[in-house]
């Protein structure tokens, strides 16, 4: 599975922030929840429309973005 199947960037949604496809939940929101100590299970409980694959896609998206930033530096 590619994160591209689950993450979308649309300038009309959340000012173009990367979001979970079909929602207004931004990748940054999911990462903030995880960084704040929430478990994936807790996030899924709070957002029943999300799937575990969406959380994994957020992590994969962030890792790829980090790799691109590191190479560009």
ChimeraX attribute file (.defattr): number of C-alpha atoms within 10 A of each C-alpha:
attribute: neighborCount
match mode: 1-to-1
recipient: residues
	/A:1	8
	/A:2	11
	/A:3	19
	/A:4	14
	/A:5	12
	/A:6	19
	/A:7	22
	/A:8	19
	/A:9	16
	/A:10	13
	/A:11	10
	/A:12	8
	/A:13	15
	/A:14	14
	/A:15	9
	/A:16	12
	/A:17	18
	/A:18	21
	/A:19	23
	/A:20	24
	/A:21	17
	/A:22	11
	/A:23	13
	/A:24	13
	/A:25	18
	/A:26	21
	/A:27	21
	/A:28	15
	/A:29	14
	/A:30	20
	/A:31	16
	/A:32	12
	/A:33	14
	/A:34	16
	/A:35	10
	/A:36	9
	/A:37	10
	/A:38	13
	/A:39	12
	/A:40	16
	/A:41	11
	/A:42	12
	/A:43	17
	/A:44	15
	/A:45	12
	/A:46	10
	/A:47	11
	/A:48	8
	/A:49	10
	/A:50	17
	/A:51	17
	/A:52	11
	/A:53	14
	/A:54	21
	/A:55	21
	/A:56	16
	/A:57	21
	/A:58	24
	/A:59	18
	/A:60	15
	/A:61	19
	/A:62	16
	/A:63	12
	/A:64	13
	/A:65	11
	/A:66	12
	/A:67	11
	/A:68	11
	/A:69	10
	/A:70	9
	/A:71	7
	/A:72	7
	/A:73	5
